[in-house]
Amino acid sequence: MSITVSIKVRKEIVEIAEKMIRYGIAKSRSQAFNVMIEKGLNEVLKEVKFWDQVYGKAEELEKRGFKLKHGRLSKLLEEDRAR
């Protein structure tokens, strides 16, 4: 059973939640906050930093003219998360 609560969080926490959504770690802010609570902020930060690096390297390669063999990185990540 889910119960709605209103809380105030630091801006940095909201930014982490938004990255979690962008990287497919969570589907919504609500889910992102629940994951942070369940896993702990430090574990979530490790995962977000990993995906920051992955996306950064992919963007760097695209700027150099490389193309991902199987299409867009986000499509590959979505397929991998669906498994």
C-alpha positions as a printed NumPy array, in Angstrom:
array([[  0.   ,   0.   ,   0.   ],
       [  1.365,   3.427,  -0.963],
       [  0.744,   6.575,   1.013],
       [  1.381,  10.054,  -0.365],
       [  3.571,  12.329,   1.745],
       [  5.029,  15.75 ,   1.048],
       [  8.664,  16.326,   1.924],
       [ 11.281,  18.975,   1.248],
       [ 14.614,  17.744,  -0.053],
       [ 17.828,  19.448,  -1.083],
       [ 18.116,  20.506,  -4.728],
       [ 20.958,  18.009,  -5.182],
       [ 18.649,  15.132,  -4.235],
       [ 16.088,  16.209,  -6.837],
       [ 18.858,  16.438,  -9.451],
       [ 19.908,  12.871,  -8.607],
       [ 16.283,  11.742,  -8.952],
       [ 16.066,  13.414, -12.378],
       [ 19.256,  11.654, -13.509],
       [ 17.874,   8.342, -12.262],
       [ 14.836,   8.886, -14.49 ],
       [ 16.976,   9.95 , -17.477],
       [ 19.191,   6.865, -17.134],
       [ 16.28 ,   4.478, -16.65 ],
       [ 17.146,   3.651, -13.047],
       [ 13.689,   4.884, -12.016],
       [ 10.474,   5.597, -13.923],
       [  9.367,   8.578, -11.816],
       [ 10.525,  10.885,  -9.053],
       [  8.441,   8.898,  -6.613],
       [ 10.169,   5.684,  -7.588],
       [ 13.564,   7.426,  -7.535],
       [ 13.042,   8.644,  -3.968],
       [ 11.881,   5.18 ,  -2.906],
       [ 14.993,   3.611,  -4.463],
       [ 17.182,   6.157,  -2.657],
       [ 15.498,   5.332,   0.631],
       [ 15.719,   1.565,   0.107],
       [ 19.274,   1.392,  -1.305],
       [ 20.705,   4.371,   0.476],
       [ 21.937,   7.56 ,  -1.12 ],
       [ 25.565,   6.437,  -1.372],
       [ 24.687,   3.354,  -3.43 ],
       [ 22.45 ,   5.4  ,  -5.728],
       [ 25.186,   8.018,  -6.178],
       [ 27.614,   5.305,  -7.293],
       [ 25.174,   4.085,  -9.94 ],
       [ 24.348,   7.606, -11.159],
       [ 28.047,   8.511, -11.403],
       [ 28.665,   5.348, -13.433],
       [ 25.922,   6.282, -15.904],
       [ 27.182,   9.895, -16.04 ],
       [ 30.501,   8.483, -17.242],
       [ 28.872,   6.12 , -19.753],
       [ 26.741,   8.871, -21.292],
       [ 29.671,  11.3  , -21.258],
       [ 31.911,   8.86 , -23.126],
       [ 29.147,   8.084, -25.636],
       [ 28.647,  11.804, -26.318],
       [ 32.41 ,  12.244, -26.688],
       [ 32.535,   9.439, -29.261],
       [ 29.604,  10.906, -31.197],
       [ 31.355,  14.301, -31.312],
       [ 34.383,  12.551, -32.813],
       [ 32.177,  11.088, -35.55 ],
       [ 31.729,   7.571, -34.208],
       [ 28.331,   5.927, -34.517],
       [ 27.043,   3.326, -32.119],
       [ 26.752,   0.11 , -34.082],
       [ 23.309,  -0.831, -32.745],
       [ 21.756,   2.628, -32.671],
       [ 21.227,   5.113, -29.903],
       [ 22.681,   4.405, -26.491],
       [ 19.368,   5.08 , -24.763],
       [ 17.665,   2.44 , -26.931],
       [ 20.323,  -0.111, -26.003],
       [ 19.976,   0.736, -22.318],
       [ 16.174,   0.432, -22.47 ],
       [ 16.464,  -2.987, -24.092],
       [ 19.014,  -4.104, -21.494],
       [ 16.837,  -2.921, -18.59 ],
       [ 13.812,  -4.738, -20.052],
       [ 15.642,  -8.077, -19.692]])
